Amino acid sequence: MVGIYKCDIYDEKLLDNVIEEIFIKLKINEKIVKDMNVVLKPNLLAIRDINTATTTHHLFVKSIAKKVISLGAKCTICDSPPGKYSSKNLLKSYEKLGYLEIEKIGAILNIDTTSKVVNINGKLVKNIEIISPILNADLVINLPKLKTHAMMNLTCSVKNLFGIVPGERKAEIHSLYPDYDSFADAMIDISSSVKNQITIVDTIYSMEGNGPNSGAPRHTGLIIASSNQFEIDYVVSKIIDLKLEDSYIVKNSIERGILTNPSSIEIIGEKLEDIIIKDFKFPDTLAKKTFARAFKLTKFIKPYPMFDSKKCIRCKLCIDRCPVNALKLINNKVVLKDKNKCIRCFCCSEHCPVHAVGIKHILTFKRK
């Protein structure tokens, strides 16, 4: 079951009312008991203005935290953004993104940066390091932001749980599973390791274009919820009119038999056919792929990052966070030193604070 509810603005009273309805209709109230340890997992990708739709809005998280606390549960907010997973960096994110306001109502902002390697026995990922708050939770409420993604095309419920892996360890996953299908399978494995979870998606303002960091905000005016993260991602892909073949995580979850009979998913609240967005903008990677597919050039036209030296501030975050060390600073300019080494994960674009990383498509013919 997936619930879709209208919510046009980040108004605290309106949010409280919609969240109350979601907790009743999806019977979340019945899953939370006194003294339960409930963890909220938002998307805190980067410190950006809240109006860019890069992160889960703090008022959205606050309303859910209030509801959890009112049911007598302990409420902890945690995420592991890219980069160094440290208390200092977490506190900075909480402060800059408005999350200190949530602490005032009794929620705990996690600064515990311990983690543990656990066996998850996934299709590809057998062992994974997971942050302690998630391991210690009785219930995880996943609070993603609906965004496009230069690599996966869509980042929502399943992809948001990549944030349970400590920041710097994410690069290892990218390097181990460099092609899009295997990376999608790795995301499915990691998401499936969180057994007791509910997902409530912040789709009041989403991100379209070159997400998850360099896109543009798009008013979508919805909150979407379910106890099944795979069903949500399927429904979301339908809402933004993303083809199944281009939604790698959704496609693979169906092929693996995790998401069965997606066309028969029960939807409550808004009718799906009434809210489909036909002009949602996708990443440049997908736009050029569609062109290449039409002329049967998919095997030859490949997207690669390009760097705008005029915008670049030489912070070297792109270089430091490239999982395969394919970038280098030469003559005070960031360059892709080895095109064959690049796995086209676009982590460089994801972490650039000034949107200096674009996407260029190159006609590539491999020699035998």
Secondary structure as UniProt FT lines:
FT   STRAND          2..6
FT   HELIX           12..25
FT   TURN            26..27
FT   HELIX           29..31
FT   TURN            34..35
FT   STRAND          37..42
FT   HELIX           50..52
FT   HELIX           58..70
FT   TURN            71..72
FT   STRAND          74..77
FT   HELIX           87..96
FT   TURN            97..99
FT   HELIX           100..103
FT   TURN            104..106
FT   STRAND          108..109
FT   STRAND          115..119
FT   STRAND          127..131
FT   HELIX           132..135
FT   STRAND          139..143
FT   STRAND          145..149
FT   TURN            150..152
FT   STRAND          153..155
FT   HELIX           157..160
FT   HELIX           161..164
FT   HELIX           167..169
FT   HELIX           170..176
FT   HELIX           180..192
FT   STRAND          197..208
FT   TURN            211..213
FT   STRAND          216..226
FT   HELIX           229..239
FT   TURN            240..241
FT   HELIX           244..246
FT   HELIX           248..255
FT   TURN            256..257
FT   HELIX           262..264
FT   STRAND          267..269
FT   HELIX           272..274
FT   TURN            278..279
FT   HELIX           284..294
FT   TURN            295..296
FT   TURN            298..300
FT   STRAND          301..307
FT   TURN            309..311
FT   HELIX           317..320
FT   TURN            323..324
FT   STRAND          327..330
FT   TURN            331..332
FT   STRAND          333..336
FT   TURN            339..341
FT   HELIX           347..351
FT   TURN            353..354
FT   STRAND          357..363
//
